[in-house]
C-alpha cells in the first residue's frame, strides 16, 4: 500500500486501543468527550522512521489510515482509499492547536486559518469540548469545513497515496430539479400563476415561478421577495422576469415566513428596475409539521433560522418532570431520512436539557437548539430518548 522502504527505514503504527501501549495515549483519545469520536478502534497513524546508530532516529513521513470495516471481509488490512500522507506543513499547523499551554485564543486561531466559524460556534465548541480541548475541537471544525467547501485552496490537504479519494465535496447533495408547491391567488386564478419560496443552495432562498402569461411578461413584471405575509415594504431582492417559468437563486438566508409576490415592474435604465403594484402572491415559507414524541406530552419540530437547521421542542406545561425524563436524551440532525440513527452529522446534535428557552406557546413551553448545519433537501431531525433509540423523526426537509 505504501512506498517500498529504503535501506535503514521501518514503518511503525500507533493507535490500537486494545494494546497495553495505548495506556500512554491522552485521556481525550481513549475517552473522547464528544460522541462523534467514540469509534471502533479502526484508525491508525503510520510513521516512517529512519533508524540511525550514531544519531537519534528520524521520522520523515506520517500517514493517517483506517482498517477495512468488518462487513467488508478484508481482515486486518488497511484501506488504501482511506490512507493519507500528512504533509510537514500540516503537522506544523496542527501544533498551533496544542491542547496544553496554548497561548492563542479560539478567535486568533480562527482568524489565522480564515475559518468561517462564528463567535456563537466558538462558544459551542467550548461548551462541548471544555476549555482545555476547545482548540482541538476548532481544528476538527476547520478540517471538516474545508473538506466540504470549495472555497479554500487544496495545497495543504492530505493526499491519498493510492487512488484519489472520490468522496463528494458537499455534506448534502442538492437535486438539480426543485420540487415546489403550487399556489393560485384568487385574483389571478384564471392564469394559474404559481409562486413559491423553496430551499436553494447553501441555505439560501430560491424563488420559483410558473405560468406567467405572455401579456404580463410584455407589460413588465418582477418577482419580489418579502420577509413575511404582513410585510408591505418591498425588499431589494427582486428579479425582472422575461419567461413564463423559471427560478432565481437569491443571496437571502432562508427563514420562516419568506414570501414571493408578482409585481408590475418596468426598466428605468440599464441597471435599475421600478417595482410597482402587486399582482398576486405565493404562500409564506413554512417548515415541516411538528411530530409527537412517542409516549410523552411533547413534540419535536424541525425549522430553519438564517439558512441553518434548528430544532424546537414543545413540552406541555403539566409535564413538569421532563428534564429528569429526558436527562439522557438528545436531538441529532441527519442529511437524509434513510440514514441510520448513529449516522448523524458531526457536531450537529445537542442534549435536550441544554436547549435554550423559546417563546411561550399556549399550553406548551418551547425549547430550541440552533445548529450550524446548512439546511437542504432531505435534512431530518430525530429525538433520541437514550443511546440510539429514536422515538420521534421529523419529516424530511423538502
C-alpha positions as CSV (number, residue, x, y, z in Angstrom):
1,X,0.0,0.0,0.0
2,X,2.8,2.4,0.9
3,X,6.1,3.1,-0.9
4,X,8.8,0.4,-0.6
5,X,11.2,1.1,2.3
6,X,14.6,2.4,1.5
7,X,17.5,0.8,3.3
8,X,17.6,1.7,7.0
9,X,13.9,2.7,7.3
10,X,11.0,1.0,9.0
11,X,7.3,1.5,9.4
12,X,5.6,1.7,12.8
13,X,1.9,2.0,13.7
14,X,0.2,3.7,16.6
15,X,-3.4,3.7,17.7
16,X,-4.5,0.2,18.7
17,X,-6.6,0.8,21.8
18,X,-6.5,-2.9,22.7
19,X,-2.7,-2.9,23.3
20,X,-1.1,-2.1,26.6
21,X,0.9,0.8,24.9
22,X,-2.4,2.6,24.4
23,X,-2.4,3.5,28.1
24,X,0.1,6.2,27.3
25,X,-2.3,7.9,24.9
26,X,-4.0,11.1,26.2
27,X,-7.4,10.6,28.1
28,X,-9.2,12.6,25.4
29,X,-8.1,9.9,22.8
30,X,-9.1,7.0,25.0
31,X,-12.3,8.6,26.2
32,X,-13.4,11.3,23.7
33,X,-15.6,14.0,25.2
34,X,-17.7,14.2,22.0
35,X,-19.9,11.4,20.9
36,X,-18.8,11.5,17.2
37,X,-15.3,10.3,18.1
38,X,-16.2,7.2,20.0
39,X,-15.1,4.8,17.2
40,X,-14.5,1.1,16.6
41,X,-10.7,1.1,17.1
42,X,-10.2,1.3,13.3
43,X,-7.9,4.4,13.0
44,X,-4.1,4.2,12.9
45,X,-1.2,6.5,12.5
46,X,1.8,5.2,10.5
47,X,5.3,6.6,10.9
48,X,8.2,6.0,8.5
49,X,11.4,6.1,10.6
50,X,15.0,6.3,9.6
51,X,17.0,4.4,12.2
52,X,20.5,5.8,12.6
53,X,23.0,4.3,15.0
54,X,25.1,7.4,15.6
55,X,22.2,9.9,15.8
56,X,18.6,9.8,17.0
57,X,16.1,8.1,14.8
58,X,14.3,10.4,12.4
59,X,10.6,10.4,11.4
60,X,10.4,11.6,7.8
61,X,6.8,10.6,6.8
62,X,3.5,10.4,8.6
63,X,0.3,8.7,7.3
64,X,-3.3,8.5,8.6
65,X,-5.1,5.3,7.7
66,X,-8.0,3.1,8.7
67,X,-8.8,-0.6,8.8
68,X,-11.4,-2.0,6.5
69,X,-14.8,-2.4,8.2
70,X,-15.8,-5.8,9.4
71,X,-18.6,-6.3,6.8
72,X,-16.0,-5.7,4.0
73,X,-14.3,-9.0,4.9
74,X,-10.8,-7.8,4.3
75,X,-9.4,-9.0,7.6
76,X,-7.0,-6.6,9.3
77,X,-5.8,-4.9,6.2
78,X,-5.7,-1.1,5.9
79,X,-7.9,0.6,3.3
80,X,-5.8,2.4,0.7
81,X,-8.8,4.6,-0.2
82,X,-8.7,6.0,3.4
83,X,-4.9,6.4,3.7
84,X,-3.5,9.9,3.5
85,X,0.0,11.3,3.6
86,X,0.1,14.1,6.2
87,X,2.4,16.9,4.9
88,X,5.0,18.5,7.1
89,X,3.2,21.8,6.6
90,X,0.0,20.4,8.0
91,X,1.9,18.9,11.0
92,X,3.3,22.3,11.8
93,X,-0.2,23.9,11.5
94,X,-1.6,21.2,13.8
95,X,0.9,22.1,16.5
96,X,-0.7,25.6,16.7
97,X,-3.7,23.9,18.2
98,X,-1.8,22.3,21.0
99,X,-4.1,21.1,23.8
100,X,-1.7,22.1,26.6
101,X,-0.5,25.7,27.3
102,X,-1.9,27.2,24.1
103,X,-1.1,30.9,24.1
104,X,-3.7,31.7,21.3
105,X,-7.4,32.3,21.7
106,X,-10.0,30.5,19.6
107,X,-10.7,33.7,17.8
108,X,-7.0,34.1,16.9
109,X,-6.8,30.6,15.6
110,X,-10.0,31.0,13.6
111,X,-8.7,34.2,12.0
112,X,-5.3,32.7,11.4
113,X,-6.8,30.0,9.3
114,X,-9.5,32.1,7.7
115,X,-12.3,29.9,9.1
116,X,-16.0,30.8,8.8
117,X,-16.7,29.8,12.4
118,X,-18.9,32.3,14.1
119,X,-18.5,33.5,17.6
120,X,-21.6,31.5,18.6
121,X,-19.9,28.4,17.2
122,X,-16.7,29.1,19.1
123,X,-18.9,29.3,22.2
124,X,-20.5,25.9,21.3
125,X,-17.0,24.4,21.0
126,X,-16.2,25.5,24.5
127,X,-19.4,24.1,25.8
128,X,-19.0,20.7,24.1
129,X,-15.2,20.2,24.4
130,X,-14.4,22.2,27.5
131,X,-11.9,25.0,27.8
132,X,-8.9,22.7,27.7
133,X,-9.9,20.9,24.5
134,X,-11.8,23.6,22.6
135,X,-8.7,24.3,20.4
136,X,-8.8,20.6,19.3
137,X,-12.5,20.9,18.5
138,X,-11.7,24.0,16.4
139,X,-9.1,22.1,14.5
140,X,-11.5,19.4,13.6
141,X,-14.2,22.0,12.7
142,X,-11.7,23.7,10.3
143,X,-10.8,20.3,8.7
144,X,-14.4,19.3,8.2
145,X,-15.3,22.8,7.0
146,X,-12.5,22.6,4.4
147,X,-13.4,19.1,3.3
148,X,-17.0,20.2,2.5
149,X,-16.1,23.6,0.9
150,X,-14.6,24.5,-2.5
151,X,-13.7,28.0,-1.2
152,X,-10.3,27.1,0.1
153,X,-7.1,26.1,-1.8
154,X,-6.2,22.4,-1.7
155,X,-2.5,22.7,-1.4
156,X,-2.3,21.6,2.2
157,X,-5.0,18.9,2.1
158,X,-3.7,15.4,2.8
159,X,-3.5,13.4,-0.4
160,X,-4.2,9.7,-0.8
161,X,-1.2,7.5,-1.5
162,X,-3.3,5.2,-3.5
163,X,-6.2,6.2,-5.8
164,X,-7.5,9.8,-5.4
165,X,-10.3,9.9,-2.9
166,X,-13.6,10.5,-4.7
167,X,-15.8,11.5,-1.8
168,X,-18.3,14.3,-2.5
169,X,-17.3,17.9,-1.7
170,X,-20.6,18.7,0.0
171,X,-22.4,17.4,3.0
172,X,-25.7,17.2,1.2
173,X,-26.3,16.8,-2.5
174,X,-28.9,19.3,-3.7
175,X,-31.1,17.9,-6.5
176,X,-30.9,19.8,-9.9
177,X,-34.7,19.7,-10.2
178,X,-36.5,21.7,-7.5
179,X,-39.9,20.3,-6.4
180,X,-42.1,23.1,-5.3
181,X,-45.8,23.6,-4.2
182,X,-48.4,25.1,-6.4
183,X,-50.3,28.2,-5.3
184,X,-53.1,30.1,-7.0
185,X,-54.1,33.6,-5.9
186,X,-57.8,34.2,-6.4
187,X,-57.2,37.4,-8.4
188,X,-55.1,35.5,-10.9
189,X,-56.6,32.1,-10.7
190,X,-57.6,32.2,-14.4
191,X,-53.9,32.4,-15.3
192,X,-52.8,29.9,-12.7
193,X,-49.7,31.9,-11.7
194,X,-47.6,29.7,-9.4
195,X,-45.2,31.3,-7.0
196,X,-43.1,29.9,-4.2
197,X,-40.0,30.2,-2.0
198,X,-38.0,27.0,-1.8
199,X,-34.7,25.8,-0.3
200,X,-31.8,26.8,-2.5
201,X,-28.1,26.2,-2.3
202,X,-26.1,26.9,0.8
203,X,-29.2,27.6,2.9
204,X,-30.3,30.5,0.7
205,X,-33.9,31.2,-0.5
206,X,-34.7,30.4,-4.1
207,X,-37.7,32.0,-5.9
208,X,-39.7,29.9,-8.4
209,X,-42.5,30.9,-10.7
210,X,-44.6,29.3,-13.4
211,X,-47.4,30.1,-15.8
212,X,-46.9,33.8,-16.0
213,X,-48.8,34.9,-19.2
214,X,-47.2,36.4,-22.3
215,X,-49.2,39.7,-21.9
216,X,-48.0,40.0,-18.3
217,X,-44.4,39.5,-19.4
218,X,-44.8,42.1,-22.2
219,X,-46.3,44.5,-19.8
220,X,-43.3,44.0,-17.4
221,X,-43.3,42.0,-14.2
222,X,-40.9,41.1,-11.4
223,X,-40.8,38.5,-8.7
224,X,-40.1,40.2,-5.3
225,X,-39.1,38.7,-2.0
226,X,-40.8,39.8,1.2
227,X,-39.9,38.9,4.8
228,X,-43.4,37.8,5.8
229,X,-47.1,37.9,4.7
230,X,-47.8,41.3,6.5
231,X,-44.6,42.9,5.2
232,X,-45.5,45.9,3.0
233,X,-42.0,47.1,2.2
234,X,-40.6,45.5,-0.9
235,X,-37.0,44.3,-0.4
236,X,-34.1,44.9,-2.7
237,X,-34.3,41.2,-3.7
238,X,-36.3,41.1,-6.9
239,X,-35.9,39.9,-10.5
240,X,-37.4,41.3,-13.7
241,X,-38.6,38.2,-15.5
242,X,-38.8,37.5,-19.2
243,X,-40.0,33.9,-19.3
244,X,-43.2,32.3,-18.1
245,X,-41.4,30.0,-15.7
246,X,-38.1,29.8,-14.0
247,X,-36.2,30.2,-10.8
248,X,-34.0,32.8,-9.1
249,X,-31.3,31.9,-6.6
250,X,-31.2,34.8,-4.1
251,X,-28.5,35.6,-1.5
252,X,-31.1,35.9,1.3
253,X,-30.7,33.2,4.1
254,X,-33.8,31.0,4.3
255,X,-36.2,31.9,7.1
256,X,-39.7,31.1,8.2
257,X,-42.4,33.4,6.6
258,X,-40.5,34.5,3.5
259,X,-42.9,35.2,0.6
260,X,-42.6,35.9,-3.1
261,X,-45.0,38.2,-4.9
262,X,-45.5,39.1,-8.5
263,X,-45.4,42.9,-9.2
264,X,-45.7,45.1,-12.2
265,X,-42.3,46.5,-13.0
266,X,-40.5,48.5,-15.6
267,X,-36.9,49.0,-16.5
268,X,-36.0,52.7,-15.8
269,X,-32.5,52.5,-17.0
270,X,-29.8,49.9,-17.8
271,X,-29.4,48.8,-14.2
272,X,-32.5,49.9,-12.3
273,X,-36.0,48.5,-12.2
274,X,-39.0,50.3,-10.8
275,X,-41.3,47.9,-8.8
276,X,-44.9,48.9,-8.9
277,X,-48.2,47.5,-7.6
278,X,-48.7,43.8,-6.6
279,X,-50.4,41.4,-8.9
280,X,-50.5,38.2,-6.8
281,X,-48.5,36.3,-4.2
282,X,-47.4,32.9,-3.2
283,X,-47.7,31.2,0.2
284,X,-45.4,32.1,3.1
285,X,-42.5,29.6,3.5
286,X,-43.2,27.0,6.2
287,X,-41.0,24.3,7.8
288,X,-42.3,20.7,8.1
289,X,-45.1,20.0,10.7
290,X,-44.1,19.1,14.2
291,X,-44.3,15.4,15.3
292,X,-45.3,13.8,18.6
293,X,-42.6,12.4,20.8
294,X,-44.0,8.9,21.4
295,X,-45.2,8.3,24.9
296,X,-44.8,11.9,26.2
297,X,-46.7,15.2,26.2
298,X,-44.1,16.7,23.9
299,X,-43.5,17.4,20.3
300,X,-40.4,18.0,18.0
301,X,-40.2,20.4,15.1
302,X,-37.5,21.0,12.5
303,X,-37.3,24.6,11.4
304,X,-34.9,27.0,9.7
305,X,-33.2,30.1,11.0
306,X,-30.9,32.1,8.7
307,X,-30.4,29.1,6.5
308,X,-29.4,26.7,9.3
309,X,-31.3,23.6,10.5
310,X,-32.8,24.1,14.0
311,X,-34.9,22.1,16.4
312,X,-37.8,23.2,18.6
313,X,-39.1,21.1,21.5
314,X,-42.7,21.7,22.6
315,X,-43.3,20.5,26.2
316,X,-46.7,20.6,27.8
317,X,-46.6,22.8,30.9
318,X,-48.2,20.0,33.0
319,X,-45.2,17.7,32.1
320,X,-43.1,19.0,35.0
321,X,-40.6,16.1,35.1
322,X,-39.5,16.4,31.5
323,X,-35.9,17.3,32.4
324,X,-35.4,14.2,34.5
325,X,-37.3,12.0,32.0
326,X,-35.1,13.4,29.2
327,X,-31.8,13.6,31.1
328,X,-30.0,11.3,28.6
329,X,-32.0,12.4,25.6
330,X,-30.6,14.3,22.6
331,X,-31.6,15.6,19.2
332,X,-29.5,14.8,16.2
333,X,-29.5,16.1,12.6
334,X,-29.3,13.9,9.5
335,X,-28.7,14.7,5.8
336,X,-31.2,12.0,4.8
337,X,-34.2,10.2,6.4
338,X,-32.6,7.0,5.2
339,X,-29.5,7.4,7.4
340,X,-29.1,5.0,10.4
341,X,-29.6,6.7,13.7
342,X,-25.9,6.5,14.5
343,X,-25.1,8.4,11.3
344,X,-26.0,11.9,12.4
345,X,-23.9,14.8,11.2
346,X,-20.7,15.6,13.2
347,X,-21.3,18.2,15.9
348,X,-24.9,18.6,14.7
349,X,-26.6,17.4,17.9
350,X,-27.4,18.6,21.4
351,X,-28.6,17.3,24.7
352,X,-32.3,18.1,25.2
353,X,-31.7,19.5,28.6
354,X,-29.2,22.0,27.0
355,X,-31.8,23.5,24.7
356,X,-32.5,27.2,25.3
357,X,-35.9,28.6,26.4
358,X,-38.0,29.6,23.4
359,X,-41.3,31.6,23.1
360,X,-44.4,30.6,25.0
361,X,-46.9,28.6,23.0
362,X,-50.1,28.4,24.9
363,X,-50.2,25.1,26.9
364,X,-46.7,24.4,25.9
365,X,-43.2,25.7,26.8
366,X,-40.7,25.7,23.9
367,X,-37.0,25.0,23.9
368,X,-34.7,25.5,20.9
369,X,-31.4,24.4,19.5
370,X,-29.7,26.3,16.7
371,X,-27.3,24.1,14.8
372,X,-24.6,25.2,12.3
373,X,-25.8,22.7,9.7
374,X,-26.9,24.2,6.4
375,X,-30.5,23.2,5.6
376,X,-31.0,21.3,2.4
377,X,-33.5,18.8,0.9
378,X,-33.5,15.6,2.9
379,X,-32.4,17.0,6.2
380,X,-34.1,15.5,9.2
381,X,-34.1,15.9,13.0
382,X,-34.6,13.0,15.4
383,X,-35.3,12.8,19.1
384,X,-33.3,10.0,20.7
385,X,-34.5,9.0,24.1
386,X,-31.2,7.4,25.1
387,X,-28.4,5.7,23.4
388,X,-29.6,5.4,19.8
389,X,-33.4,4.8,20.3
390,X,-35.2,7.4,18.2
391,X,-38.8,8.0,19.3
392,X,-39.6,10.9,17.0
393,X,-38.4,11.7,13.5
394,X,-39.4,14.9,11.7
395,X,-40.5,14.8,8.0
396,X,-37.5,15.2,5.7
397,X,-36.9,18.7,4.5
398,X,-38.0,19.5,1.0
